[in-house]
């Protein structure tokens, strides 16, 4: 068999070499030791634990616990999103350029308006820069144990996220009607309602519904720090090494996440349909029905959780809160501690990079059958596997992996890899299905084996998209890796958890600052990378 | 558009008003009539809840008020909750009591402890045949329980230090398993070369035959004061007396009491005082866990 030499070979070899040179130290930092998974002693203990998964626990008392925890999780997500919405609307209105009066022309308040906008943007960065789990961990201490901490944590992080995206959506649309209204002397609220909303309402609602779906997953996780719901139950069962309970809870996760997925999809399709009609924002019987449902869901959530928000906002509570947060200042900036934090940050980056890379590889392998290359049966099977992988949150994988791989960064890598391969596999499969078939078909007709036809005909067509997806997930995984340490999977999270446990707040706040910096750096870095990839020279 | 905003406004106002009424009633019902109790989660919290059920019923009878158990998954949260008056009575470890004492500016009152808590110990365990003494654990992966644990972290760390082993520099890696049961699982699976846990949980796991045959004890710490039941300082003094009396009255010869004591793994409860925990505070300072 003689083939003409691959003209791209030197470049590929160089890229491979470069990748190894970069990945090697990351592997060392992340304690990437896959062989430990297969040691006999380990297999025996894991086997014993997994064998206990069957049959899943179905005892009456336990199922009652499980049902209550599931409702609590849903209620936390719903109440949290409602709070986020209440926070996000004024923040988005204040920060969006589309409603900026000062941009229209020089006026008396122009400088002040710009400053205010800049300050609010910083607030937004802080709100969404810290993972909701960190907020939850802090709030559990101030507000006491239970769902209130979870609701507030979700409300703040998602409030920051919604506000940013709302502002961007408003900016991306046609801003001329709003501007005309503002110039004619309308208030910002009027300009928003009559100038911007008609064009943007559908996209805004759709994004909010999508975020609710994310909030369901997030509220599952927040239980791990004592904020109620399914996560708390999972944490408890895992500590007892009670496999059959863990199995039931995992199955509940799966059902809950898939149901939230389906409901969110249904709602968004409904929105798409109404768009086709004459009115920009049709408010018919169906919308009334949805709104009524939404209202009752909200009311039910608040009642179920019994939040007692009034008690949280009393003067005494506010004073104790102020004292609590005051203890975090000044930050501990001693060289020793900074070195530990820097190492933790490095470990976090290593965990995220290796986890995402493994996930991209596994995702691609799973995407092949999932895109229907090997027939219907395989497609359905792998799609179910991908859904299962993705419906279990990273933190839950981390508790399972800590048992399989030991406490430390390697467990974090595996956890990220498992969850992310579910996410990426699904996206990759869609990309493969949408890839133009011609280059591959041409190669096949010319007698190329099907593996080569895939490598040279399909892969080049989709690889930019696959790389973009992977980079985007890496960005999310850096944030996630920062908190996996809460369950013992290394990185910044572990430092934060230990310091908070020992009430060493100045050190804890240095870690929080590092998380925030990392998040901002990742934001800026990924924006730059995306521009670079999109630019013709890149 | 106008219809939309008006209807929306009406509906949201209605929802808010309804929600508001419910909040207020919910808040007013609490506080004075319920004794809020919690415990540090050094074991699985569901296990703690199960263990607490008969004790809670007994306290309800003795005190003539409702007793509610608040489950938690974080040691430090119990301390903060006690300091911010969100709990009335809590089962604390020696180290968490010292932390609570500091966080409440000395107002928290330790009431009673199990007879066993006055001479508590921790067990160092391993599954590695090459580890025979504590000195052999140098350069190995070592598992503590929760960072806030007295018997799973602080005291073992202190006694290791006295034996010339600095947990921060002499181990290859230190892992926090989160709970005593989990430490045994990590050592059994070889995830940690050695670990340490509280002697009482070790005895329970041995009784239940839940320990892998390869796991063995290599050393036991000298005795120290551990767990106690602590109340917040501004609780009604009369109620404090009643709680203390209820615990001290528990008698193993009474079958109903025997069940409670059995679940708490206590022969009986004895009074305790702050001074008992001065040694732990010093150990925490020496081990660098308290500044």
Interface residues (C-beta under 8 A of the other chain):
Chain A: X39 X41 X42 X44 X45 X46 X65 X137 X140 X141 X142 X144 X145 X146 X193 X194 X198 X223 X224 X225 X226 X232 X235 X236 X237 X239 X240 X241 X242 X281 X283 X288 X291 X292 X295 X298 X299 X302 X303 X306 X307 X308 X309 X310 X311 X317 X320 X324 X403 X405 X406 X407 X408 X487 X488 X494 X497 X498 X500 X501 X502 X503 X504
Chain B: X1 X3 X4 X5 X7 X8 X11 X12 X14 X15 X18 X19 X22 X23 X24 X26 X27 X30 X38 X41 X43 X44 X45 X46 X47 X70 X71 X72 X73 X74 X75 X76 X77 X79 X80 X81 X84 X86 X99 X102 X103 X127 X141 X143 X146 X147 X148 X173 X175 X176 X177 X178 X179 X181 X182 X185 X186 X188 X189 X190 X191 X192 X212 X289 X290 X291
